Amino acid sequence: MPDRDQKQFDPTPRRLQKAREEGNVFRSQETSAVLLLLGGLLTLALSLPYAYGLMRQFTARTLMSAPFYPLTSGSVIGALQEALMVLGRLLVPFFALLLVIAFGVNVWQTGWHPTLKPLLPKPERISPLRGLQRLFSSRGLFNVLKALLKIAIVGPIAFLVIYRHLPEILELHTHSLEAILQATGLWMLQLAAYTLGALLLLSAADFAYEKWKYRQDLKMTAQEVKDEHRETEGDPMVKSRRLKKARELARRRRLDHAVLRSDVVITNPTHYAVALRYDPSEAPAPRVLAKGIRKRALRIRALALEHGIPVVEDPPLARALYHNVPEEQEIPEELYLAVATILAEIYRQRGQQPPGAGSR
């Protein structure tokens, strides 16, 4: 009981999906039975004229041809074969339609979830102790109550219908066979309709109970919710480390790209490193593409040396750029001269003109 009391959380979509995969789906047997009975009655009511005509033709043909055929084993077998053919024409479509109705009702209730897992043998299904537990469980008691209610419903309804038509029943022997079949068929349909109406109310109650019981059985404890979240989303610690690693890789890729686009790297020489780029078509003044201290500074310096980007040691300028200019921002006017001097020397060594010099 304590374990049941702890199951206070509604089942999650993942738990419902796993239950369906195991073959544990919501289904109201009373609803299936009543809808199947309703479909069968409608089919029977619609097919009665056809069935009556077919049986009448077969009976008339058999009786009229009987005097002309000798009673031999061959004629008896032939008559039985013809009777089976007629019976097949009547019953095969009827039961085929019932099969389609039963399949449709179950798919409507449970959805389309084909699985063979419910057919696998399980020890608890043959355990006498488990059987007794199921018998005296709330579901077992509810099933017993349903059976008693069905007896209490069908019995009085059958009695009232028969009692109502009792005078007509006593006079049936005075009518023709066709009239007798029509009257008894009508009474049976009335009995079935009244019974079906009462059973529909019972099936509605069963549907609501089974729906509630299904979700109650699948409710989860706090620990189960946590475990499922860990399975679907991953362990929080592992996920945090994974996200941290992804952010580090993203920052490293951005840093690498920024350094490779730079014109010069100003260093301290090791504690500070600032990558600068000057392109008049992008900005009127040089911009800081990347900057860093300690390990990040060493990374910027190593990338610059690896790809042939000039590295200039100027501690005051490196510190000033690092502390005063954010990344992707232009340098302030007070640093124009110091930066311009470094860039001009780099362009001179390369034998190039400073960007924009040719247009002046």
N, C-alpha and C positions, 0 to 999 in steps of 0.2 A: 504493500500500500504506500509506503513512503516514496517509492520510485514513481508510482502513478501520480502522487501529489506533486512531484517535481516537474512533471510534464505539463507545463503551463504555457508554452509557446506554440503558436500555430505552426503547422508544417510549412516549410519553405518550398518554393517551386522545385528546387533540386531534390528534396526528400520525396515530393509527390512523383517526380519523374522516375526516381529510383524504384519507388513502390510499383509504378506501372511496368517498369522493365522486369520486375520480379513476378509480375502477374497479379499483384495485389491492387485491384481496381475496385472502384465503387460500383456496386450493383445491387438493385432491389429485386429479389426473386419474385415477390408478390406483384410488383409492377410489370415485370416481364410476363408472368403467367396471365395476368388480367388482360394485358394488351394482346397477347397471343390468343386468348379466349375471344376477345372482341374481334380480332381479325378472322378467326375461325368461324364465328357466328355470322359475320357479314358475308364471308365467302359461301357459307352454307346457305344462307338466305337467298343470295343471288343465284346460286347454282341449283337450287331445288327444282325449279321448273324444268331445266335441262335434264337433271337426274331422273325426275319423274317420267318425262317423255321417253328417255332412253330405256328405262326399266319397263315401261309399258309396252314399247315396241318389242323388246326382247321377250317379255312374257307372252305377248300375243303370238309372236312368231313361233315360239317354242311349243305352245299349247296347240296351235292350229296345225303344226307340222308333225306333232307326235303320232297321230294315227297312221301316218304314211311311212313311218320308219320303224323297223323291227327293233326290239329291245335286245341289243347285243352289246358286247364289251366295246366294240368300235363306236357304236352310236352314243353310248354313255360317255366315252372319252371325248368324242366330238362335242357333245353338249356341254361337258365340263370346260373344255377349252374355250368354247364360245362364251360361256358364263364368266370365265376368268378374263377374257378380253374386254367384255363389257364392264366388269368390275374394275379393271385397270384403267379404262377410259374415265371412270368416275373418281377413283381414289388417287391415282398418280398426280393429276393436276392439283387436286385438293391438298395433298400432303406436301407437294412441291411448293405451293404457295405458302403453306404454314411454315415450311423451312425458311423461306425468304423472309417472312414476317419475323420469325424468331431471331434470325441473324440481324435484321435491321434494328429490332428493339434492343438487342444487346450492344450493337455498335453505337446506337443512340445514347445508351447509358454510359458506356465505358470508353467510347472512342475506338479508333483502330490501333490496337497495340498487340499484334501477333507475337506470341512467345510460347515456348514449350516448357518453361521453367515450372509452371504449376503442375505439370505431369510428372516431374521428377519425384522419385520416392523420398519421403521424409520420415524419420523415426517417430516424430511426435504425432503423425497421423494414425499410427497403429498403437500408440501408447494408451493403455487403459486409464491411467491416471489423467493424462491430457484429455481423454474422452469425457471423463467424469467432470473435469474442470469446465469443459465447453458446455456440457449438459446443464450444469448448475450456474453458469455465468449469466450475466445480464442478457446477452444475446440469446442464450438457450431458453431462459424464462420468457423472453419476448416472443420467441417462436412458438412456445407452448400456448401463450396467450393468443397468438394469432390463430392457431389451429382451433382453439375453443371458440373464438369469435366466429370463425368461418362456419363451424357446426351450428352455432347459435343463430347465424344469419340465414344459411341455406335451408335448414330444417323448417322454420316457420314460414319462409317464403314458399317453399314447395307445398307445404300443407295448405296455405291460403289459396294458392293458385288452383290446386286440385279441388279443394272444398268449393271454391267459387264456380267451377265448371262441373261439379259432380252430377247435377241433373242431366247435362248434355252428355257426359260420359256414359251414364246408364242407358241413354237412348241411341248410342252409336250403332248398335246392332241392327237398327232399322234403316240405316243409311247405306248408300252405295260405297264401294271401296274407295272411289275417288274422293267422295265427301269425307270419309273417315280419315284418309291420309291428310287431306287439307286441314281438317279441324285439329287433329292431333299435332300436326306440324306447327300450326299457329299457337297452340297451347304451349308447346315446348319452347318456341321462340319467346313467348311471353315470360315463361319461367326463367329462361336464360337471361332475358333482358333485365328482369327485376333483380335476379341474383348478381348479374354483372354490375348493376348500378351500386348495390351495396358493397361489392368487392372493390369497386373503384375507390370508394371512400377508405376502405381498409388499406388498399395499396398506396394511397396518398400518405396515410399515417406511416406506413412501412417505409416509403421512400424518404420521408423526412427523418425518421429514426436512423435508417441506414446511412444517410448522408452525414448526420451528426456523429454517429458511432465511428464511421470511417475516418473522419478528421480527428476524433478523440484518440483513436488508436495510433494515429500518426503524429500526434503532438510530440514536442521535443523538450528535452531538459536544457538548462542553460549550457551545460557542458557539451551536449550534442550540437547546439547552435554554434558554439565556439569551434568545435572540431570541424564542422562543415565549412565554416568561414575560413578556417585555416587550409582546408583541402582546396577550396575554390579560389581563394585569394592568395594563398601561400602564407607561410609562417611570417608574422609581422617583422621579426628580427631579420629573417632572410630577405624579405621583401625590401626592408629598409636598406640593407647592405647592397642589394641589387640596384635600387634606385640611386644610391650614393655612387656606386661604380659607374652607372650610366651617365650621371651628371658629370662625373670626372672625365669620362671619355668624351662627352660633348664639349666640355670646356677645353679639353686638350685639342680637339679637332678645330675649334674656333681659334685657339691660340696659334696653332700651326699655320692655319690659313692667314691669320693676321700678320704673322712674322714674315711669311713668304711674300706678302704684298708690300712690305715696308722697303724704304730706301736706305735707312741707316738705323742702327741700334746704339743708343747711348747707355753706357754702363758706369758702375761705381768703383771698381770694375766687377765685383761679384755680388754685392748685396742688393744692388738696384739694376734694373734693365728696362729701357723704354724704347719701343719700336716706333719710328716716325715714318710718315709718308707725305710727300708733297706732290700734288697734281692740281694745277690751277683749274682744270676742267671739273674737278670734284669739289674743291674748296679754295678760297683765296689765300689760306695760310696752311702751313704744315699741320697734320693731325697726328694724334697719338692713337695708333692702332692697337697696341698691347703694352702692358706694363706689369711688373712683378718684382717681388723681393725674394731673397733666399732661393728656394728650390725653383720657383717659377722664373726668377731672374736667370738662374743657371740654364733652365730649359730654353728661354728666349735666346740667350747668348749662344748655346750649342746649336740651335736651329739656324741662327744667322751664320755662324761659321761654317756649318755643313753645306749651306746653299749659297755661299759666296756673298752674303750681304755684309757690307762694311760694319765693323764694330768699333766704336770710338769711346775711349775712356775719358769721361768728363764728370767727376763726382758731383760738383756743385749743380751742374745742369741736369744730371740724372735725377738728383734728389728733388730739384725744383719741379721738373716735369712730373715726377711720380706723385708728389704731394699736392700739386696745384691743378693738374689737367686730367679729367676723367678720360677713359677710353672712348674713342670715336669722336673726340672733341678737338677743336683747333687750339693751338698754343696761344697764350696771351701775348700782347704786343711787347711787353718788357723782355720776352725771350726771343723775339724775332732775330735780333742781331746775332746772338750766340748760335742759334740753329742755322741761320743763313750762312754763317761763316763755315760751319761744318759741312753743310750741303754743297757749298761752292767748292770747297777743297775736294770733296768726293767727285763732283762733276769734272774738275780739272784733271784729277788723276785718271779718270776714265776717258778723258778727251771729249767730253760732251758739254753742251751748253745747258745751263739751267732751264727748266721748263718755262716756256713763255718768253725766253730771252729773244728769240728770233722775231717775235711780233712787235717788239718795242723799237 
